Amino acid sequence: MIAFTPLSTGYEENVYKLIETMMGNSSVARLYAVFISNPLKNVPVFFQKSSNCVNGLVVWDYHVIAIERLAVGNSYRVYDLDSTLSFPCDATQYWRKAIRSNSEFPPKYERYFRIVDGDVYLRHFASNRSHMREAGGWLAPPPVYEAISTAESTHNLPNYINISHAEVCLHSCSDDQLESSPFGRVLAEDAFCSFFNITP
């Protein structure tokens, strides 16, 4: 079990800090940040803590999770900091319960998955937290640490959460491709399941 206290806002920062915490664990072969969204920013996810529905359904504008590839075997675990499922959760179990096939939803809810290599995410992600504010101030208390930035950017979150049909890959990608992609690769459902060895 990873000792980690999530923030009340900014799931992209929660995943950033979680990956940062886990990087020194010898049982972890690789880590990924995964942004779930679509061009309309309507993405249903089930078993969410912030839901008022019996099935835990929330329709997010985007959602962010971490996925771990274990050092032994071709197995993966999902870390969803807003999920009521086990933490971590087997990737196939998470898919079947929390994500489910796009065929179950109208086309406007079709989910796409931006996969970002964990090391690459730590090097390139930046957020000025402007999406956490409104005219009257913060939507919720912000993190106590300084906003995450890089030498190149103070805010590139839109590059992760904005998804267009043109960039969706129908076929899976490789770790080598992810290592050379600061903002990862966007995969359709079948390609995502193939990459993470998920049995839908």
C-alpha positions as CSV (number, residue, x, y, z in Angstrom):
1,M,0.0,0.0,0.0
2,I,1.3,3.4,-1.0
3,A,1.2,6.0,1.8
4,F,-0.3,9.0,0.0
5,T,-2.7,11.7,1.0
6,P,-4.6,13.2,-2.0
7,L,-5.5,16.8,-2.4
8,S,-9.1,17.9,-2.6
9,T,-8.6,19.6,-5.9
10,G,-6.5,19.1,-9.0
11,Y,-6.4,15.4,-9.9
12,E,-3.6,16.0,-12.4
13,E,-1.5,17.2,-9.4
14,N,-2.6,14.3,-7.3
15,V,-1.4,11.9,-10.0
16,Y,1.8,13.9,-10.4
17,K,2.6,13.7,-6.7
18,L,1.6,10.0,-6.5
19,I,4.0,9.1,-9.4
20,E,6.7,11.2,-7.7
21,T,6.1,9.2,-4.5
22,M,6.1,5.8,-6.2
23,M,9.2,6.3,-8.4
24,G,11.6,4.9,-5.8
25,N,9.6,1.6,-5.3
26,S,11.6,-1.3,-6.7
27,S,8.4,-3.4,-7.3
28,V,7.3,-0.8,-9.9
29,A,8.5,-1.5,-13.5
30,R,6.8,1.6,-15.0
31,L,4.3,4.3,-14.2
32,Y,1.9,6.1,-16.5
33,A,-0.4,9.1,-16.1
34,V,-3.7,8.7,-18.0
35,F,-6.0,11.5,-18.9
36,I,-9.5,10.4,-19.8
37,S,-11.5,12.8,-21.9
38,N,-13.0,13.6,-25.3
39,P,-13.6,16.6,-27.5
40,L,-16.9,17.4,-25.8
41,K,-15.4,16.9,-22.3
42,N,-18.2,14.5,-21.3
43,V,-16.7,11.3,-19.8
44,P,-18.7,8.9,-17.6
45,V,-16.8,7.1,-14.9
46,F,-18.4,4.8,-12.3
47,F,-17.6,4.1,-8.6
48,Q,-16.5,7.7,-7.9
49,K,-16.5,9.1,-4.3
50,S,-18.0,12.4,-5.4
51,S,-21.1,10.8,-6.9
52,N,-24.6,10.9,-5.5
53,C,-25.7,8.0,-7.6
54,V,-26.0,4.4,-6.4
55,N,-23.6,3.2,-9.1
56,G,-21.1,6.0,-8.3
57,L,-21.5,7.6,-11.8
58,V,-19.9,10.9,-12.4
59,V,-19.7,12.6,-15.9
60,W,-16.3,14.4,-15.7
61,D,-14.9,17.0,-18.1
62,Y,-11.7,15.0,-17.7
63,H,-10.4,12.5,-15.2
64,V,-6.8,11.5,-14.4
65,I,-5.5,8.2,-13.1
66,A,-2.1,6.6,-12.6
67,I,-1.4,3.1,-13.9
68,E,1.4,0.9,-12.6
69,R,3.1,-1.9,-14.5
70,L,4.5,-4.4,-12.0
71,A,8.0,-5.6,-12.3
72,V,6.9,-9.3,-12.3
73,G,4.5,-10.4,-15.0
74,N,2.6,-8.4,-17.5
75,S,0.2,-7.0,-15.0
76,Y,-1.1,-3.5,-14.3
77,R,-2.8,-1.7,-11.4
78,V,-4.9,1.5,-11.5
79,Y,-4.6,4.2,-8.9
80,D,-7.8,6.3,-9.0
81,L,-7.8,8.7,-6.1
82,D,-11.6,9.4,-6.5
83,S,-12.6,5.7,-6.8
84,T,-14.5,3.6,-4.2
85,L,-12.9,0.5,-5.7
86,S,-9.8,-1.0,-4.1
87,F,-6.7,1.2,-4.2
88,P,-4.8,0.2,-6.2
89,C,-7.2,-1.8,-8.4
90,D,-6.4,-4.5,-11.0
91,A,-6.6,-2.9,-14.4
92,T,-9.1,-5.3,-15.9
93,Q,-11.4,-5.1,-12.8
94,Y,-11.2,-1.3,-12.9
95,W,-12.0,-1.2,-16.6
96,R,-15.0,-3.5,-16.2
97,K,-16.5,-1.7,-13.2
98,A,-15.4,2.0,-13.5
99,I,-14.9,2.6,-17.3
100,R,-17.0,0.0,-19.2
101,S,-17.2,-0.3,-23.0
102,N,-18.0,2.8,-25.0
103,S,-20.7,0.8,-26.7
104,E,-22.8,1.2,-23.5
105,F,-23.1,5.0,-24.0
106,P,-24.2,7.5,-26.7
107,P,-21.4,8.7,-29.0
108,K,-21.0,12.0,-27.2
109,Y,-19.7,10.1,-24.2
110,E,-17.0,8.1,-26.0
111,R,-13.9,8.1,-23.9
112,Y,-10.3,8.5,-25.2
113,F,-7.2,7.9,-23.2
114,R,-4.1,10.1,-23.2
115,I,-1.2,7.9,-21.9
116,V,1.9,9.8,-20.6
117,D,5.0,8.0,-19.4
118,G,5.5,8.7,-15.7
119,D,9.0,10.0,-16.0
120,V,8.0,12.2,-18.9
121,Y,5.1,13.6,-17.0
122,L,7.2,14.6,-14.1
123,R,9.6,16.4,-16.4
124,H,7.1,18.3,-18.5
125,F,3.8,18.8,-16.6
126,A,3.1,22.4,-15.5
127,S,0.0,24.1,-14.0
128,N,-0.7,27.6,-12.8
129,R,-4.0,26.3,-11.2
130,S,-6.1,28.9,-13.1
131,H,-8.7,26.2,-13.6
132,M,-9.1,26.0,-9.8
133,R,-10.2,29.6,-9.5
134,E,-13.2,31.7,-10.3
135,A,-13.9,35.4,-10.0
136,G,-14.4,35.2,-6.2
137,G,-11.3,33.2,-5.5
138,W,-10.4,29.5,-5.2
139,L,-13.0,26.8,-5.8
140,A,-11.4,24.9,-3.0
141,P,-8.3,25.4,-0.9
142,P,-5.3,25.0,-3.2
143,P,-2.3,22.8,-2.4
144,V,0.2,24.2,0.1
145,Y,3.2,23.7,-2.1
146,E,4.2,26.0,-5.0
147,A,2.5,25.5,-8.4
148,I,4.3,22.9,-10.5
149,S,6.3,24.5,-13.4
150,T,9.2,23.7,-15.7
151,A,11.9,25.8,-17.4
152,E,9.7,25.8,-20.5
153,S,6.2,26.4,-19.1
154,T,4.2,27.6,-16.2
155,H,0.9,26.1,-17.6
156,N,0.5,23.4,-20.1
157,L,-2.4,21.5,-18.6
158,P,-4.6,22.2,-21.7
159,N,-2.1,20.1,-23.8
160,Y,-3.1,17.1,-21.7
161,I,-6.8,17.5,-21.2
162,N,-7.8,18.8,-24.7
163,I,-8.4,15.9,-27.1
164,S,-9.3,16.0,-30.7
165,H,-10.5,13.2,-33.0
166,A,-7.5,13.9,-35.3
167,E,-4.9,12.7,-32.7
168,V,-6.7,9.5,-31.6
169,C,-4.6,6.4,-32.3
170,L,-6.7,3.3,-33.2
171,H,-3.6,1.1,-32.7
172,S,-1.5,0.7,-29.6
173,C,1.8,2.5,-29.1
174,S,5.1,1.6,-27.5
175,D,7.0,2.7,-24.5
176,D,9.7,4.1,-26.8
177,Q,7.1,6.3,-28.5
178,L,5.8,7.6,-25.1
179,E,9.3,8.4,-24.0
180,S,9.6,10.9,-26.9
181,S,6.2,12.4,-26.5
182,P,5.9,15.2,-23.8
183,F,2.1,15.1,-23.9
184,G,1.8,11.3,-24.5
185,R,-0.4,9.5,-27.1
186,V,-4.2,9.5,-27.3
187,L,-5.6,6.0,-27.7
188,A,-9.0,4.7,-28.5
189,E,-10.6,2.0,-26.4
190,D,-9.3,-1.1,-28.0
191,A,-5.7,0.3,-28.3
192,F,-5.8,1.3,-24.6
193,C,-6.9,-2.1,-23.5
194,S,-4.2,-3.7,-25.6
195,F,-1.5,-1.5,-24.2
196,F,-2.4,-2.3,-20.6
197,N,-3.3,-6.0,-21.1
198,I,-6.9,-5.4,-20.1
199,T,-9.5,-8.0,-20.9
200,P,-12.8,-6.0,-21.4
